[in-house]
Amino acid sequence: MKKDIHPKNYRLAVFLDPSVDFKFLTGTVLKSTETIKWEDGKEYPLIKLDISSASHPFFTGKMKLLDAEGRVDRFNRRYGKK
């Protein structure tokens, strides 16, 4: 293995998606000035997310599927060869 290729400041942190109050603990090198007390009683840096698997439409099953065939037909009618 190559030496000195891994970051030195790797540590545990809590990631929070405030829109659905979803939290998880994982390793990261991101910096944060906020901290939060985790379920084990220890304090960890807090990193807020805009979206996570708990709020993303693909993972929640609320994703809309577009009618691709209808769109292609409409495009061909407008811009297709005449």
N, C-alpha and C positions, 0 to 999 in steps of 0.2 A: 504494500500500500504506500501511496505517496504521503510524505510527511508535510505538515503545515498547510493543508488545503482546507481544513475545516475551520469554521469561525470560532473565535475564542469566547465570544459573548453569548453563546447558546444557553438558554435557560427556559424554565417553564413559565407560561403566562396563560391568563384566562381571556378567551375571546368571547365577546358579548354582541349579540344581535338584538338591539333594544326594541325593534319593532315587534318581536314575538317573545322577548325575554328568554332567549335561548343562549346558554353558556356552555363552553367546553374548555377543558384544560389541555394544553399541548405545548410542545417545545417550539421556540422561535428565537430569532435574533432581532425582532422589531423592538424599538424603544417606546416606552410609555411613561408618563408622569403620574398617571392614576394607578391606584391599587385597589384590590378587592379581596375580601376574606372568602376563601373557598371552603368546600364541604369538609375538608380535612382539618380546618381550623387555622391554616397558614395563610399568610397574605402573599398574593402574586400580582404582578403587573397586569393592568386591565387594558385590553385593546378592543375598541368598538368597531363593529363591522356594519356596513350598509345593508348587506344581504348575506344570508347563509343558507344551508340546506333546509333549514326550518321555515324559511320565508320565500325561497325561490320558487316560482310557479312550476318549473320542471319537476322538482322534488315533491311539491305539495299536491300535484295532480290537477292544478287549476290552469294549466297552460292551454291556450286556445290554438287549435290547429287551423291554419288557413286553407281555404279551398284552392289549392295550387292549380288544378286543372281548369277551373273557371277563370282564373287570372291569366293563364296562358292563352286560352281561347280568346279572351277579351283583347289581349295584346296583339294576337295574330289578326283579329278583325280590324283593329285600328291601324297597325303598322305593317301588316303582312303584305306580301306581293299581291298586286292587283291585276 
